[in-house]
Structure formats: C-alpha cells, structure tokens
C-alpha cells in the first residue's frame, strides 16, 4: 500500500493518536471528501481508499454513514467493496446508495428488486431512472410501501400496465390514490378509475374531460341506458339504500360492494353518474337526491352542483366513468335463433340435397 496516496490524512491521524481520541468518524468523512474531490484516481489510490474506508463503514454511526453514502453513491469510481459495505448496513445509508448509486448494473438492480428486503425495493423504486422491467418486478411484489414509492417518484416514466395496476390498487386507499392522481400525464381511464377517491375539483375535471372525449370521438350512447329510467328513479325515492343499490346491480351489472360504495358516497356525485349512465334525466335525479338524506337536502349549493353535474355530463361519458371505477359487466347478447339443421329436412318431408349442386343457380338479371 503506498503511503503517499492520501498524504493529507497523516497529521490528522498523528493528532488523534496523541490526544487518545477516536477520530474514526472524522477521518471517514475527511477521506471521503478527499476521494470524491478528485475526478480521476490511480489504482493505488483506489486500493488504499477501500482498505481504509471499508472497515470503518461497519462501525461509524448511522448519521455519518448516511452523509458519506450520498457522496460515494454519486461518484463513478467508488470501489465496489465500499458500496457493498454500505449496502450491508441495511439502514438509511443502504437506502441512499440504492437510490443514487451510478455504478450498479441492471442485472444487479433487477435481482435486488425481486429478492431484496422491503427497504431495498423501496430504495430502488425511488431511483431517478429504472427500466420498465425493473418497474414490473417491483409492482409484482404487491407491497404497499413499494407501490407508494413508485407512485411518489414522479420522475419515473412508468409503463402503462404498471400505472393501471397501481390505480386499481389505489381504490379504497386514499394516500396511494392521491399520489397517483398527482402524476402528470395520467390517462383518462386511470383517472376515472380513481373517481371515488378524487377530490371534488378533480372529480369535476374528470367528468368534463370524459364528456369532451365522448363528444370529440363520437362515441355511441350509453350501452346501459333504459327507457324507463326516470320512472323507476322517481319510484325509488325514500325506499332506502339497499333498494337503490340493488337497482344499480340489476341495471349496470355491478358487484354488490361497488353498488353500495356508489350509494354510500357522501357527496352524491357517484350516484349521479351511475343514474345518468342508466339514462335518467337531471330532474329525476335531483328529485331522488332531495329525498335521500338531510346531508344533501339541506345543502342548496350541493344540490345545485349535483344538478349541474347531471345536466352537463352526457350518458355515454357517465357510463365511461362508472365503468372505469366500478367495471360494468356487459349485458348478455340477444338470443338469436339457431339455423335449422339439415337433418330436419327429412322429418319435414322435404328431401335433403346431397350437395350444393342440387340447388339451381339463380341467374342475375342485368
């Protein structure tokens, strides 16, 4: 080991020995600052630096380890042994290295993402850049802390299937839903899936965008609209939540829990969209809301806003939103009469042709 690789530390070591103090914390910081302050290192410097710092990494306190981890992780020539020593601590310093390290190859990151601890996976999910494969490995673990780290990391351009899966998991989880809705460029379908978790302003924006999308793309009318929707909605007034939820299950093919979530939504917006998707007009919907409960009927402003939502949201747009967050099951196809089997000709007294040549060809008249 060359004695002059880091000559600046000589006086510090001598003074520490003379005073009988443990200068390892200070010495580690000084060595790291000297190391990262140089853009290029000789082979002798790399060898001596690893020999001096790697043993001290195991004994320094967490605060010191975290301080040097950020500097070493962003330095391209940090020896592999030093990085592995920081990773072996499994504390905040390890998190910082996994989040910022520039020398970790893709295969190592994928292995750590799949087999590492929760702390390791969260750190990788917090990196400024990861591949689509790494993102899929992380989301496949289905751990709340990892999902939150991916959603919080707005610098990542996550693949569409990962985003959709995170939005599906965010249903019923306000924190994850808020993080996903805050991501720039989130598609309309994914935003619609989080309608129940969205804030009022976000809900209004979703409804307006869905209406514009339906209008611009000339989508077909709501496939679940009913001609008798207004009459049935008026008859449901004052008959209780269970009856209303059961009607939504019957009309939209929803799961019972989804229908109850729509009816129990305190704002009334989800119910308005569900009824609009079924073809009900705004006047019938408002009449039902006025009979539902005091929390809506006493708020004139709330009733006006819901009436505006029902009036300005088209049936097709409402069906698009409800289908995203409640997944409307398609109606069964109409029953079509099966073609008459050839063997029935014999039983009906008509002789069955042996082949197609038995039929006379019709000539077209010009």
N, C-alpha and C positions, 0 to 999 in steps of 0.2 A: 504494500500500500504506500503510495508516495506521500511524504509528509507535507508537501507544499501544495496539495490540491486546493485546500481552503486555509491559507495562512492567516486569515482574519480571525479565526477562532482560537488561535494559540493564546493570546493574552487573556481571553475570557476564561479558558479552562484553567490557566495558571492562577487567576484571581479567585476562582471558585474553590480550588483546592486549598489555597492559603487561608481563606476565610472559613473553611469547613462547611460550606453550604451546598445544597443540592441545586445545581444550576441546570438540571436537565430540561426543565420546561423552557427556560430562556434560551438555552443552547439549541433546542429543537427549532424554535421559532427563527433564531438567527440563521441557522443552517438552511432552512427552507427559503428564507428571504434571499440569502446569497445565491442559492441554487436557481430559483425562478427568475432572479435578476439578470441571468445570462441567457441569451437566446441559443447558444451552442455550447456543448460540453464535450470535453475529451473523454476517452474511455476510462482514464484513470480517475477523473472527477466523478463519473457515474458509479464506479466501483466503490470509491471512498464514501460517497454520499449515501449509498444504500447500506454500507457497512455501519455507518454512524447513526443513521436515522431509523432504519427498520427496527432495531431493538428498542429504541426509545418510544416508538409508536405504541408499543404494548403497555407502557407504564404511565404515559402522560395522561392528564385528566381530560375529560370529555370536551371542555371548553377549548383547550389547547389543540386537541386533535381535530376539532371541527374547524378551527381557524386555519390550520395548515392544510386540511383536506381540500378546501376550496381552491387554494393556490396550486397545489400539486395536481389536482384533477384537470385543471385547465392548461397545464404545462405539457407539451407534447413529448418531452424527453424524460419524464419521470420514470424511474426504473420500475419494472413490473413487480419486483419484490416489495417495494414501498406501497404500491397500490394494493397488493394482496394483503399487506399488513393492516392497512386502513379498513379494508373490507372485512377482515377477520374480527374487528372490534364489534361489529353488529350494533352500532349506536348511531348517533347523529352524524359522525364522521363518515361512516359507511354510506349513509343515505346521500350525503353531499357528493361523495366520489361517484356513486352510481348515477346520480343525476347529471353531473357535469363532466365526467371523465371523457377525454377525447381519444384515448388510446385503446378503448375496449372495442374489440372486433364484433361483427354482427352475430356470429355464432355464439360467442360468449354471452351476449345480451339476451339472445333467444333462450339459451339454457337457463340463465338466471331468472328470466321472466316466467319460465314454466316451472322450475323446481325450487326457486329461492323462497325465502320467507316472505311474509306479507310486507315487511319493511322494505325488502329488496325489490319486490314487484312495484310497490308504490313509488319508490325512487326512480325506477326505470320508466314508469308511466309519467313521471314529471320531467323527463328529459325534453330538451327543446326539439329534438328530432328523433323519431323512431320509424321503422319501416311498417308497412301495412301488416306484414306477417307478425311482427312483434306485438302490434296493437291487437290482433286477433288472438294471440296467445294469452295476452293479459286479460282480455274481456272474457275469454273462455273459462278462466278460473272462477268467475262469478262470485267475487268478493266485494263487499260494499266499499271498503276503503280504496281498492284498486279502481273501481268504477268512478268514484268521486275524483280520484287523482286524474284519470283520463278526461273526465268532463271539465275539471277545473283548468286543465292545461290547454288554454285557448290557442297556444302557438302551434299545436298539432293539427295537421290536416287529416283527420280520421277517415277511414274508408266508410262508405255509405252503410254497409251492413253492420259495422260496429256502432255507428251512430243510431241506427234504428233499434238495435238491441239495447243500447243504453236508454233510449227513450222508452222502450217497453218496460224496462226495469224501473224507470223513474216514476211510473204510475203508482200513486199512493205514497211516494217518498218525496216530500216537499223539497228537501235540500238538493237531492240529485236532479229533480225536475227544474229547479231554479238555475242550477249550473248549466244544464243542457239548453234551456231557453235563452241563456245569456250568450251562447256560442253564435258567432257571426256565420251567416250563410246556412243556418238550419233550414231544411226544406219544409214546405208547407205541410206535407203529410206527417212529418215528425212533430211539427208544432201542433197540428190538430190532435195528435195522439196524447199530448200533454195539456189538452184544453182544461180539464178539471183541476189541474194543478197550477194553471196560469193565473196571474193577477188580472184584475178587471181590464186594465188598459191593454194587456197582451191579448186577452180574450176578444176584445173589440177588434183589434188588429187582425187576429186570425179570421174572424167572421168576415171582415171586409175583404181580406185577400182571397178567401175562398169564393166569395161572391164574384169578385172580379175575374178570378181564374175560370170559373164556370162560364161566365159571360163571354170571355175572350176566346175560350176553346170550344164554345158552342156545345157544351155537354148536354146529354139527354136529361129530361126532367127526372125528379127523384123516382127511383125504381120502387120505392115502398109507399108512395103516396096512395091515399084511399079517397074515394068519392064521399064516403060517409064520415070523414074525419071530424068535421065541425060538429055534427050532431052527437057523435059519441063523446067528444071532448066536453061539450056542454053537459052531457048526462053524467060525466064523471065528477062534476063539481060537488065537493062536500062528501064524497064517498070513501075517503081515506087513501092513505099512501099505498097500501097493499093492492087495492083495486087498480090504481093508476099504474103501478109497477107491472102488474100482471098484463095490463093492456099493452104496455110497451114491449113486453116479452112476446106477446102474441103478434103484434104488428111488425116489429122490427127483427124478431128472431134473436133478441139479446139473451145473454145469460141473466139469471135472476139477480145475481150480485151486481151486475152492471146496471140493470134497470133500477135497482134500489139506490145505487150511488147517484144516478141521474135525478131521481125523485128527492133524495135527501140533500142534494146540493143546495146550500143555504141561499145562494144568490139567485136561483131560479133560471139561470142562463142555459144550463144543460138541458133542462126540461123544455124550455122554449125551442131550442134547436131540434130536440127529439120530436116534438109535436109538429114543428114546421116540416121536418123530413117526412112525416106521415101525411102531410098535405093540409094541416089545419091552418086557418087564417089567423091573422094577428088579433082580430076582435074576439074570436072564440078562445084563444089562448089567454088573453087578458082576463076574460070573464072567469076562466078557471083559476087563474092566479089570485084573483080577488077573493075567492072562496077557500083558498088553500090554507092560509095561516096569517096570524097577526104580523109576523115579521116581514111579510111582503105587503099586506093590505094597508098597513099603517104608514108605509113609506111611499108617498106620492111620487117622489123623484125616482125611486126604484121601479115603480110600475111603468112610469114613462120611458125609462131606459130599456126595460124589457119589451115594451111595445115597439120601441124603435128597432130593437134587435130583431124582433119577429117580422117587422114590416120590411126592413132593409136586407134581410138575409133570404135569398131565394131557397126554394125547396131543395134543389139539387145541391146547393152549397151546404145547406144544413145536413143533408144526407152524407155529403163528403166528410164533414167534421165528425158527425156521430159515428160513422163507420170507422174512422181512424181511432177514436178513443174507446169505442165500445164494440167494434167489429161486428157489424150487422151480418147475420148469416143470410146468404141468398135464398130467395124463395124457390121451392121446387118447380121444375119446368112443368108446363101444362101437359096433361096426359094426351098423347097422340095415339090414335087407333093404329094398331099394328097391321101391316099389309097382310092381305088374305093369303094364306099358304096355298101352294099349287095343289096340294093333296085334297083341298076342299072342292076342287072342280069335280072330282069323281063322285063325291057324295051329293053334289047338287045336280047331277045328271048331265053336266057338260063335260065333254071329252077333253082330257088334258092333252095339250100338244106335246109331241115327243121332243121337239126342239124349236128353236126360234124360226126355223124355216117353214114351220107350219102356219105362220101368220102371213097374211098378204101384206105386201109393202104398199103403203099409200104413196101415190104419186102427188107431188106438189103441183098445184096449178099456178101458172105464172099469170 
